[in-house]
């Protein structure tokens, strides 16, 4: 049994290319606020498209190639995600030419921010940079700019991306979560033992948090 006085640990495995990771986190955040559950969030790396080249790929083309998604299905999915984002205070802007990008370096930059307790801030900035502003997260200069915009040292951020000092650590963490059976995101692990996948909705997260609190008493 976990001590009720200990904050609820929530490990979130995600990729900044994943729209449902934004939606799922935002739903969870509302549930955490409304329930008042004391918690700590830990973000972990996952690459939806580890083999994607640095030039990225048009999102429509990518979905056709990966899932066989029709243009009509793509439009419906975009409309659905945009509406859900609006409900949660997040702006999805899927304009023509919207591209997916390789995120290995974004995960390295996120790993660097662990030492400064700024990973959560950078994660949210990267979500907005990609989905709201359509910025190229494969571009080192763009990543450095985003880091600087939230008050991180741009020179150090650039050095992290150039020397890739955290590349092995990111690969190690990705492998760990894969070994735990995580094959899709968002994946949330509560108290190191209860796995919840996908964007569950505010009500469901509230119920989950309530059940977990009951188990901790």
C-alpha positions, 0 to 999 in steps of 0.5 A: 500500500502506498502512503496516502501522504505521498504524492501520486506518481504519474509516469506519462510515456508520450511523443510530441507528435501525438495529438492524443497525448496532448488531449489525454494530458489536458483531460488528466490535468483537469481531472487532477485539478478538480479532484485536488489529488496531490501528484507528480508527473514524470514524462518519458520518451516514445517515438511514433515514427523513429525511422522518419527522416529529418525532412519530415513528411506531410501529415496526410501522406503519412497517415495514408502510408501508415494507416491507409487513412482516406482524405475524408477520414483525415478531415474528420479526425482533424475536426474531431481533434480540433474540437476536443482541443478547443474544449481543453484550451488547446489550439490544433491548427492542421493547415494544408502542408502540416508535417510530422517530424522526427523527434529523437532530438526533442527527446534528448532536449527534454531529457536535459531539462530533467536536471533543471526541473523544466521538462514539463514546461518544455513538453508543453511548449513543444506541443504548442510549437508543433500543433499550434504553430506548425514549427519544424521540431526536426530543426535544431535551431527551432528547438533551441529557440523554443528552449530559449523562449521558456527561459532555458540557456540557448547555448547549452541547449544547442550544445546538447543537440550537437554532441547528443550527450543524452542520446544513449540515455533516451534510447535506454529509456525507450527500450525500458518502456518497450520492455514494459509492453508500451507500444502506443501512446499516450500511456500513463502509469499510476503509482508505478503499477496501474496502466491507462492507455489512450485519452480517457476523458475527464470523467474517466480520469476523475473516476480513476483518480478516485479509485486510486485514492481509495486504494491508498487509504 
